[in-house]
Amino acid sequence: MKIVIVGAGAMGSRFALMLHHSGNEVTLIDGWPENVAAIKKFGLRAQFNGKSVVAKIPIYQLDQVQQLQNYQADLLIAFTKSNQLEATFDKVKTLIGPNTYVLCLLNGLGHEAVLQKYVSVDHLILGITLWTAALSGPGQAVLIGTGNVELQNFSPKGKEFTLQVEKVFAAAGLNPQYSDNVKYSIWRKACVNGTLNTLCSLLECNIKELGQTSFAPTLLKEIIAEFAAVAAHEGINLNPDEVYQHVAVAFTSDSAEHYPSMYQDLVQNHRQTEIDFINGAVWSKGQQYKIATPYCALLTQLIHAKEELLQQ
Ligand code: NAD
């Protein structure tokens, strides 16, 4: 399959390597000049479960996508951060032809609204992934452990192609699963990010330390209740008790000493976070539906205040 990955960060690199190694024609597009330069010069380098691998994968700087003008990809996979999605797709929209499908695997809520500006609903695929990835520098990924992908076409017409993508992902070892209700899974994952990522970033602690505070159960339950109330308005029925158990398992899991990606973005790297697409999306949808979301409103504002302080 001809696959263009938009966003050659940690996750884009993982998917690029795995799809390249299984024989697909993979092309990368990225907006971070140092990253593009490193991948052009040295290839895409990774520590893949402890083993050094290098793959020569073509990469284009976001501002130079016109060089790919006549390239007709079958699938474009979005792997930017949420806050980069719209500006990035404004630049790559010329690559989306009538037969191109777009798969979104970003964390967070509301990406389908952004992507519908660039691709028809029949060619839009939504998903979530439990694979993880990190960058140790430009063009260098650290890929440890295992994961899976859940995906579903946004409109019924896209099912046939989505099943083809499932086969291609299976051949790449990405453990895909066709979902009957990917929107539910997206909301359930957003609850994990909207609790663990946001609270660890504000409290500057890892997941285990958050779980050891006496306030964790109440905070999690209040936040999840807001997500569930807003999701219900969109026809997604989250069970708050089940979601709480699902999130709280992380406190004692093997990765409990992990610092969530929002912590890494904000506290370690002083980058903008995806908060507007997690708690911020719940706050904004809550205002629209007249549902009170005081926890999400406060958390969103605190994260933005911290972004301002750290970026000064
Ligand atoms: P990432 O930050 O590694 O990459 C996203 C974009 O930011 C890329 O274009 C990358 O080149 C650029 N970038 C990265 N570091 C930069 C820097 N220091 N300066 C300038 N630009 C930089 O993001 P990611 O981890 O690949 O995540 C992509 C999406 O996948 C997000 O929505 C994320 O929430 C989601 N996700 C991530 C993981 C994970 O383990 N990393 C797991 C599941 C889902």
Boltz pocket constraint, residues with backbone or C-beta under 6 A from the ligand:
constraints:
  - pocket:
      binder: B
      contacts: [[A, 7], [A, 8], [A, 9], [A, 10], [A, 11], [A, 12], [A, 29], [A, 30], [A, 31], [A, 32], [A, 35], [A, 79], [A, 80], [A, 81], [A, 82], [A, 105], [A, 106], [A, 107], [A, 108], [A, 129], [A, 130], [A, 131], [A, 132], [A, 133], [A, 134], [A, 135], [A, 261], [A, 269], [A, 274]]
      max_distance: 6.0
